[in-house]
């Protein structure tokens, strides 16, 4: 037990030293209940055109199929709440995309984290994931005591809100496991009431195919469906409505990792409309906005203009 306590303490100390805001640990095992919910969600077509969500189902629900001999799932949270806001009336961008692409930033941290763990745990096997592999990050975060799944489908940390990136490190060594927390949404329905497209179909269930983030980022069609006209509240890339109205986000504090790209904060509507493809590629080459590509941004702007 003393060795487990020591190793667990060192894991959390290393996580903090690398800049992660919170770290929780859960036992690597099959997510039976989550598997049922995911299957129902997929069967209802709530993933829209995001076909990748149905891939590798068995690996998505069992970390032991991603890392041979996996025993522990380490979940890490990294705050992205910005210290500044965009120009008034400019096309809105989700806060997570204000700065550098989080995949690039967190992937580097995970690699360094695993290397440091090997320094005191020995020749362990492990893999790090950040939003680009078949891992149910929010489920593991909940299991490891980092919060609960809110009615808006986001992980909510009781002391810090929901503006966090979630990263996962699966390793083949035992550690002490954290206990899950309770659900503190209570009777609040602010997020359900605020969603302009009805994407929050019931508490914790998000119809991805109706979400503004889906339409402005994931959907690659040349046109956004006409029935969505007038419902986007000027969101050009992603959407934060269900997080902005959440009372728990009064505890959000500015991050120190993701410095906003100046143009994200300063561009007016006219400047976005005048932006050339060459300028877009240069300015946003390390930004999440590149996921929509220049054509997607142009399409979204046109849709907002009606």
LOZAKE-835677 format. One record per residue: x, y, z of N, C-alpha, C in turn; residue in three letters. Coordinates in steps of 0.02 Angstrom, whole numbers, padded with zeros to 5 digits, always signed. Atoms other than C-alpha are relative to their C-alpha. Layout:
XYZXYZXYZala...
//
This chain:
+00041-00061+00000+00000+00000+00000+00043+00063+00000unk-00043-00059-00002+00142+00120+00040+00028+00017-00069unk-00026-00011+00067+00215+00096-00135-00054+00030-00045unk+00055-00027+00040+00044+00126-00215-00012+00073+00017unk+00011-00069-00021+00021+00284-00112+00055+00046-00026unk-00057-00040+00024+00195+00346-00158-00005+00011-00075unk+00004-00007+00073+00173+00311-00344-00058+00045-00021unk+00058-00042+00016+00001+00390-00347+00014+00073+00014unk-00017-00069-00018+00064+00545-00259+00048+00030-00052unk-00048-00025+00050+00209+00560-00382-00035+00013-00067unk+00037-00010+00063+00090+00540-00531-00035+00068+00001unk+00038-00063-00005-00016+00685-00470+00046+00061+00006unk-00049-00055-00004+00135+00792-00428+00029+00015-00069unk-00027-00010+00068+00206+00765-00603-00051+00034-00044unk+00054-00031+00040+00038+00810-00680-00004+00074+00014unk+00003-00071-00019+00034+00973-00584+00061+00037-00026unk-00062-00032+00023+00215+01012-00628-00001+00014-00075unk+00004-00009+00072+00174+00993-00813-00054+00050-00020unk+00049-00052+00015+00036+01122-00799-00072-00023-00002unk+00069+00022-00001-00118+01012-00789-00033+00025+00064unk+00034-00030-00058-00248+01086-00673-00028-00051+00048unk+00029+00051-00043-00326+00926-00608+00019-00069-00027unk-00018+00069+00019-00282+00741-00608-00040-00049+00042unk+00037+00052-00035-00389+00591-00564+00018-00067-00030unk-00020+00067+00023-00361+00404-00578-00056-00050+00013unk+00051+00052-00006-00482+00260-00608+00028-00067-00023unk-00020+00067+00019-00466+00073-00628-00018-00014-00073unk+00013+00017+00071-00451+00014-00809-00045-00061-00003unk+00048+00054+00006-00604-00091-00844-00052+00019-00053unk+00050-00013+00052-00747-00106-00967-00054+00047+00027unk+00053-00048-00019-00873+00037-00963-00067-00027-00024unk+00060+00035+00022-01028-00071-00971-00060+00046-00009unk+00057-00045+00005-01159+00062-00937+00010+00051-00055unk-00015-00049+00053-01074+00187-01051-00007-00032-00068unk+00006+00036+00063-01070+00056-01188-00073-00001-00022unk+00071+00002+00016-01259+00040-01180-00025+00068-00023unk+00022-00068+00018-01285+00229-01184+00028+00020-00068unk-00031-00017+00064-01163+00250-01329-00035-00036-00057unk+00034+00039+00052-01248+00112-01427-00068+00030-00017unk+00066-00031+00011-01419+00193-01403+00007+00066-00037unk-00012-00066+00031-01350+00364-01453+00016-00009-00074unk-00018+00014+00070-01273+00293-01612-00059-00026-00040unk+00058+00028+00035-01429+00195-01656-00052+00053-00018unk+00048-00055+00013-01531+00356-01648+00029+00050-00050unk-00030-00044+00050-01411+00438-01772+00020+00068+00026unk-00017-00065-00029-01363+00576-01651+00071+00022-00015unk-00068-00019+00019-01185+00573-01718+00001+00033-00069unk+00002-00032+00065-01244+00642-01885+00048-00031-00050unk-00049+00024+00049-01107+00630-02016+00067-00019+00032unk-00062+00016-00035-00975+00595-01883+00007-00075+00006unk-00003+00072+00003-00954+00415-01937+00054-00030+00044unk-00055+00025-00041-00792+00398-01839-00023-00018+00071unk+00025+00014-00068-00896+00396-01678-00022-00072+00008unk+00022+00070-00003-00956+00221-01722+00058-00049-00009unk-00058+00043+00011-00781+00155-01759+00030-00024+00066unk-00037+00027-00057-00683+00046-01638-00041-00001+00064unk+00045-00002-00058-00832+00025-01522+00029-00039+00059unk-00026+00041-00054-00748-00114-01422+00058+00034+00036unk-00056-00036-00031-00592-00009-01393-00024+00062+00038unk+00026-00061-00030-00696+00144-01350-00026-00014+00071unk+00030+00015-00065-00776+00054-01202+00046-00040+00046unk-00045+00041-00041-00627-00046-01140+00073+00020-00012unk-00069-00023+00009-00454+00034-01115+00051-00056-00004unk-00046+00056+00002-00375-00137-01097+00011-00025-00071unk-00008+00018+00070-00399-00156-01285+00041+00053-00037unk-00043-00052+00027-00298+00002-01314+00072-00007+00025unk-00066+00011-00030-00154-00039-01197-00001-00069+00033unk-00002+00068-00026-00112-00221-01163+00019+00000+00074unk-00014+00004-00072-00119-00259-00977-00017+00063+00038unk+00017-00064-00032-00193-00087-00937-00032-00012+00069unk+00028+00005-00068-00230-00064-00752-00028+00066+00025unk+00022-00066-00026-00254+00123-00727-00012+00048-00058unk+00015-00054+00047-00333+00266-00823+00009+00066+00036unk-00014-00065-00030-00260+00435-00778-00034+00054-00043unk+00034-00053+00036-00370+00582-00826+00027+00068+00022unk-00030-00065-00013-00301+00758-00839-00044+00055-00030unk+00039-00057+00024-00392+00924-00855+00046+00060-00009unk-00040-00060+00014-00316+01079-00933-00048+00057-00017unk+00044-00057+00006-00407+01244-00915+00013+00039-00065unk-00009-00042+00059-00439+01346-01073-00042+00064+00004unk+00042-00060-00005-00552+01485-01006+00042+00062-00014unk-00042-00057+00019-00488+01646-01087-00007+00060+00046unk+00000-00060-00041-00444+01808-01002-00030+00060-00037unk+00027-00055+00040-00513+01916-01144-00056-00026-00044unk+00056+00018+00043-00663+01918-01260+00008+00031-00069unk-00002-00026+00068-00694+01952-01443-00031+00070-00005unk+00032-00064+00014-00748+02116-01520-00076-00008+00002unk+00073+00004-00001-00932+02153-01490-00028-00007-00071unk+00035+00011+00064-01044+02093-01632+00041-00038-00052unk-00039+00040+00047-00902+01996-01716-00027-00071-00002unk+00022+00070+00003-00941+01819-01775+00033-00039+00058unk-00024+00032-00061-00923+01711-01619+00040-00063-00012unk-00044+00059+00002-00788+01581-01592+00000-00032+00069unk-00001+00034-00064-00795+01449-01456+00066+00013+00036unk-00058-00019-00040-00674+01489-01315+00058-00048-00007unk-00055+00048+00004-00576+01329-01337+00044+00013-00060unk-00038-00013+00061-00519+01393-01507+00033+00069-00002unk-00032-00066-00001-00452+01562-01452+00075-00004-00012unk-00073+00005+00003-00273+01501-01441+00025-00055-00045unk-00031+00053+00040-00160+01364-01508-00041-00064+00002unk+00034+00064+00004-00227+01195-01561+00018-00043+00060unk-00013+00037-00062-00247+01099-01399+00028-00070-00012unk-00028+00066+00016-00205+00934-01485+00077+00004+00003unk-00072-00008+00003-00029+00997-01518+00030+00013+00069unk-00026-00018-00066-00006+01071-01345-00003-00059+00048unk+00009+00053-00050-00075+00926-01244+00038-00063-00020unk-00037+00059+00021+00004+00789-01349+00072+00003+00024unk-00069-00008-00024+00175+00859-01307+00005-00010+00075unk+00001+00008-00073+00130+00866-01122-00008-00074+00019unk+00011+00070-00015+00068+00686-01125+00063-00042-00012unk-00062+00035+00014+00228+00624-01205+00052+00011+00055unk-00047-00017-00054+00331+00714-01074-00021-00033+00065unk+00027+00030-00061+00217+00650-00936+00018-00075+00003unk-00015+00071+00002+00238+00468-00990+00074-00013+00010unk-00073+00009-00007+00426+00488-01004+00020+00009+00073unk-00016-00012-00070+00434+00558-00827-00026-00056+00045unk+00027+00055-00040+00323+00420-00758+00046-00061-00005unk-00046+00056+00009+00443+00292-00831+00063+00011+00042unk-00059-00014-00040+00579+00379-00734-00004-00027+00071unk+00006+00026-00068+00508+00323-00567-00044-00062+00006unk+00040+00061-00002+00387+00182-00613+00032-00057-00037unk-00034+00052+00038+00506+00088-00726-00025-00004-00072unk+00017+00008+00072+00478+00021-00902-00074-00017-00009unk+00072+00012+00006+00290+00042-00903-00023+00010-00071unk+00031-00010+00065+00179+00031-01056-00059+00048+00009unk+00055-00048-00005+00057+00172-01088-00011+00037-00064unk+00017-00041+00058-00030+00278-01217-00041+00060+00023unk+00037-00060-00016-00093+00456-01207-00048+00018-00056unk+00051-00017+00049-00250+00518-01293-00030+00069+00016unk+00034-00064-00009-00328+00688-01321-00048+00011-00058unk+00054-00017+00046-00493+00696-01414+00009-00024-00072unk-00011+00022+00069-00430+00601-01566+00007-00076-00004unk-00004+00073-00001-00446+00417-01519-00062-00027+00034unk+00061+00029-00030-00582+00296-01462+00004-00006+00075unk-00001+00000-00073-00583+00347-01279-00058+00044+00025unk+00056-00037-00029-00734+00403-01177+00026+00044+00057unk-00036-00042-00048-00641+00545-01091-00043+00023+00058unk+00042-00027-00053-00787+00618-00995-00020-00055+00051unk+00017+00055-00046-00836+00448-00924+00058-00015+00048unk-00057+00013-00043-00660+00420-00860+00012+00057+00049unk-00008-00057-00044-00652+00595-00789-00050-00005+00058unk+00051+00008-00052-00814+00563-00695+00019-00056+00049unk-00019+00057-00043-00754+00394-00631+00059+00017+00045unk-00059-00016-00040-00593+00472-00568-00009+00060+00045unk+00015-00052-00050-00680+00603-00463+00011+00071-00021unk-00015-00067+00023-00648+00754-00572-00063+00042-00014unk+00062-00037+00012-00831+00803-00589-00056-00047-00019unk+00057+00039+00023-00997+00746-00656-00021+00023-00070unk+00024-00018+00066-01080+00746-00827-00062+00043+00009unk+00055-00046-00009-01192+00899-00829-00056-00014-00050unk+00057+00009+00045-01360+00911-00915+00017+00022-00071unk-00022-00021+00067-01268+00995-01060+00050-00049-00031unk-00045+00051+00026-01161+00839-01082+00073+00013+00014unk-00070-00017-00016-01002+00925-01021+00019-00024+00070unk-00025+00015-00067-00894+00872-00875+00003+00065+00039unk+00000-00059-00042-00919+00996-00733+00038-00014+00064unk-00041+00005-00061-00790+01018-00595-00030+00048+00051unk+00037-00040-00049-00869+01081-00435+00035+00065+00019unk-00036-00061-00020-00732+01207-00398+00024+00042-00060unk-00030-00035+00057-00687+01258-00576-00042+00003-00063unk+00042-00004+00060-00831+01238-00699+00016-00052-00052unk-00005+00050+00054-00822+01155-00869+00046+00019-00058unk-00043-00020+00056-00701+01251-00979+00068-00033+00005unk-00061+00039-00004-00572+01113-00982+00008-00046-00060unk-00016+00055+00045-00486+01002-01109+00011-00061+00043unk-00009+00062-00037-00485+00820-01055+00050-00044-00038unk-00050+00046+00029-00334+00709-01087+00002-00064+00041unk+00000+00065-00033-00314+00526-01045+00067-00036-00011unk-00061+00041+00005-00160+00420-01008-00016-00069+00031unk+00014+00068-00021-00186+00232-00998+00066-00036+00012unk-00064+00032-00017-00047+00136-00909-00012-00070+00029unk+00006+00070-00022-00012-00045-00861+00026-00010+00071unk-00022+00007-00069+00029-00012-00678-00059+00017+00046unk+00053-00016-00048-00088-00012-00526+00015+00064+00037unk-00006-00061-00040-00119+00150-00431-00060+00002+00047unk+00058-00009-00042-00238+00210-00298-00053+00037-00040unk+00052-00029+00043-00406+00254-00375-00045+00048+00039unk+00042-00051-00030-00511+00407-00340-00074-00020-00004unk+00072+00016-00001-00696+00397-00297-00038+00051-00042unk+00041-00046+00039-00827+00471-00413-00035+00051+00045unk+00037-00051-00037-00914+00631-00359-00074-00006-00016unk+00072+00000+00013-01100+00663-00352-00018+00046-00057unk+00026-00044+00052-01208+00756-00477-00031+00060+00035unk+00023-00060-00033-01238+00936-00428-00037+00049-00045unk+00041-00043+00043-01345+01002-00570-00067+00016+00033unk+00064-00011-00033-01500+00983-00462-00057+00009-00048unk+00059-00012+00042-01659+01052-00538+00013+00052-00054unk-00017-00052+00049-01568+01181-00645-00008-00027-00072unk+00009+00019+00071-01615+01176-00831+00022+00057-00046unk-00020-00058+00040-01529+01334-00893+00029-00019-00068unk-00030+00020+00063-01427+01243-01025-00053-00028-00048unk+00053+00029+00042-01578+01144-01089-00044+00055-00029unk+00044-00054+00022-01681+01303-01099+00034+00047-00050unk-00036-00050+00040-01544+01405-01184+00019-00024-00069unk-00024+00025+00064-01496+01290-01328-00048+00019-00057unk+00046-00026+00052-01568+01375-01485-00020-00051-00052unk+00017+00049+00051-01569+01219-01593-00032-00063+00028unk+00030+00059-00030-01640+01095-01468+00046-00060+00001unk-00048+00056+00002-01481+00991-01470+00002-00038+00066unk+00001+00034-00065-01497+00954-01284-00069-00031+00008unk+00066+00032+00004-01639+00831-01304-00026-00023+00067unk+00019+00019-00068-01638+00776-01122+00063+00007+00043unk-00060-00008-00042-01522+00792-00972+00055-00049-00017unk-00063+00035+00017-01345+00734-01020+00000-00029-00071unk+00002+00028+00068-01402+00682-01195+00001+00056-00052unk-00009-00051+00051-01338+00790-01338-00009-00031-00069unk+00008+00022+00070-01402+00763-01514+00052+00038-00041unk-00055-00033+00035-01239+00801-01601-00019+00026-00068unk+00020-00020+00068-01326+00814-01769-00042+00064+00000unk+00038-00062-00004-01422+00967-01706+00039+00056+00035unk-00041-00048-00038-01280+01056-01616+00033+00051-00047unk-00032-00053+00040-01212+01222-01681+00073-00018-00014unk-00070+00020+00011-01035+01155-01657+00006-00051-00056unk+00000+00050+00054-01077+01009-01770-00007+00034-00068unk+00012-00033+00064-01143+01121-01908+00059+00044-00022unk-00053-00048+00018-01000+01247-01900+00070-00031-00004unk-00066+00032+00000-00856+01123-01879+00000-00067-00035unk-00001+00069+00024-00898+00941-01915-00033-00009-00068unk+00036+00008+00063-01021+00959-02058+00041+00029-00058unk-00042-00021+00056-00925+00968-02222-00040+00016-00063unk+00042-00016+00057-01074+00998-02337+00011+00072-00022unk-00009-00067+00027-01068+01151-02449-00048+00050+00032unk+00050-00044-00028-01225+01220-02368-00024-00027+00068unk+00031+00018-00064-01297+01222-02191-00075-00002-00011unk+00072+00006+00012-01479+01163-02189-00039+00063+00016unk+00038-00062-00007-01601+01305-02210-00041+00005+00063unk+00041-00003-00061-01705+01255-02059+00037+00025+00061unk-00041-00026-00055-01561+01311-01950+00008+00077-00003unk-00008-00072+00009-01569+01489-02015-00031+00039+00058unk+00023-00042-00055-01585+01617-01877+00009-00030+00069unk-00007+00035-00064-01540+01493-01739+00072-00002+00027unk-00070+00008-00019-01351+01512-01730+00026+00055+00047unk-00020-00053-00047-01344+01671-01624+00070+00026-00016unk-00063-00028+00026-01196+01729-01730+00062-00042+00017unk-00057+00044-00012-01085+01578-01689+00029-00023-00067unk-00034+00017+00062-00960+01554-01831+00040-00065+00006unk-00042+00059-00011-00852+01416-01755-00014-00027+00070unk+00016+00028-00065-00918+01306-01617-00056+00038+00034unk+00052-00034-00039-01037+01363-01480+00013-00011+00074unk-00010+00005-00073-01024+01398-01293-00063+00014+00040unk+00061-00022-00034-01205+01439-01252-00014-00042+00062unk+00019+00043-00056-01237+01288-01141+00051+00003+00057unk-00050-00010-00053-01076+01323-01045-00005+00070+00030unk+00004-00069-00024-01097+01511-01034-00057+00010+00050unk+00058-00010-00045-01266+01494-00948+00005-00044+00063unk-00006+00046-00056-01206+01359-00826+00024+00036+00063unk-00019-00035-00062-01201+01427-00646+00068-00022+00027unk-00064+00023-00027-01049+01320-00606+00059+00034-00033unk-00055-00034+00033-00945+01419-00730+00015+00069+00029unk-00020-00061-00036-00947+01567-00613+00067-00011+00036unk-00064+00016-00032-00796+01477-00540+00057-00005-00051unk-00053+00004+00051-00701+01478-00705+00050+00057+00010unk-00052-00051-00006-00536+01571-00700+00044-00002-00062unk-00041-00003+00061-00422+01629-00843+00058-00049+00001unk-00055+00048+00005-00297+01500-00904+00066+00036-00014unk-00066-00028+00013-00110+01529-00922+00038-00038-00054unk-00032+00042+00051-00075+01404-01062-00015+00023-00071unk+00022-00015+00068-00174+01460-01214-00010+00075-00010unk+00004-00072+00015-00136+01639-01264-00043+00011-00062unk+00044-00011+00058-00273+01703-01380+00039+00027-00060unk-00027-00028+00062-00225+01733-01561-00029+00070-00008unk+00025-00069+00002-00238+01923-01580-00059+00010-00048unk+00054-00010+00049-00348+01912-01735-00067-00028+00025unk+00062+00028-00027-00474+01803-01643-00036+00052+00043unk+00029-00051-00044-00500+01943-01518-00016+00064-00037unk+00005-00067+00030-00481+02091-01634-00040+00006-00064unk+00034-00004+00065-00561+02046-01800-00073+00022+00007unk+00070-00019+00006-00724+02133-01841-00033-00044-00053unk+00034+00038+00052-00856+02056-01953+00028+00015-00068unk-00027-00020+00065-00788+02154-02100+00068-00031-00013unk-00066+00030+00008-00612+02090-02070-00003-00075-00013unk+00010+00071+00014-00672+01910-02065-00022-00009-00072unk+00026+00006+00069-00764+01937-02229+00053+00016-00052unk-00052-00020+00047-00611+02016-02311+00061-00047+00002unk-00057+00045-00010-00492+01879-02252+00010-00045-00061unk-00015+00043+00057-00405+01789-02396+00020-00069+00025unk-00019+00068-00020-00366+01604-02397+00073-00003+00021unk-00072-00001-00018-00179+01640-02392+00009+00028+00071unk-00004-00030-00067-00202+01751-02238-00027-00049+00052unk+00030+00048-00047-00313+01621-02156+00051-00055+00018unk-00048+00054-00012-00182+01484-02177+00059+00024+00041unk-00058-00027-00037-00044+01597-02110-00019+00014+00073unk+00019-00022-00068-00138+01666-01959-00022-00059+00043unk+00031+00053-00040-00227+01507-01906+00032-00069-00012unk-00033+00064+00015-00099+01374-01953+00008-00044+00062unk-00005+00039-00062-00086+01321-01769-00063+00008+00042unk+00064-00012-00035-00268+01356-01725-00050-00055-00014unk+00054+00048+00013-00417+01240-01705-00044+00020-00059unk+00042-00023+00056-00503+01347-01838+00019-00033-00066unk-00020+00031+00063-00403+01257-01971-00040-00064-00013unk+00041+00061+00009-00518+01107-01942-00057+00014-00049unk+00054-00018+00046-00657+01199-02034+00026+00019-00069unk-00031-00024+00061-00536+01259-02167-00030+00067-00022unk+00022-00066+00023-00555+01423-02257-00070-00003-00031unk+00066+00006+00033-00703+01360-02359-00056-00006+00051unk+00050+00008-00052-00795+01310-02201-00015+00066+00036unk+00009-00066-00032-00768+01480-02120-00041+00046-00045unk+00038-00041+00048-00831+01566-02278-00073-00022-00002unk+00069+00026+00000-00984+01453-02281-00038+00022+00062unk+00033-00019-00062-01022+01489-02099-00016+00074+00002unk+00012-00072+00003-01004+01677-02123-00060+00016-00044unk+00055-00012+00047-01121+01673-02272-00067-00021+00031unk+00061+00023-00032-01248+01573-02172-00024+00049+00053unk+00019-00048-00052-01244+01698-02028-00030+00063-00030unk+00026-00060+00032-01277+01839-02150-00070-00010-00029unk+00067+00015+00026-01434+01750-02209+00000+00003-00076unk
//
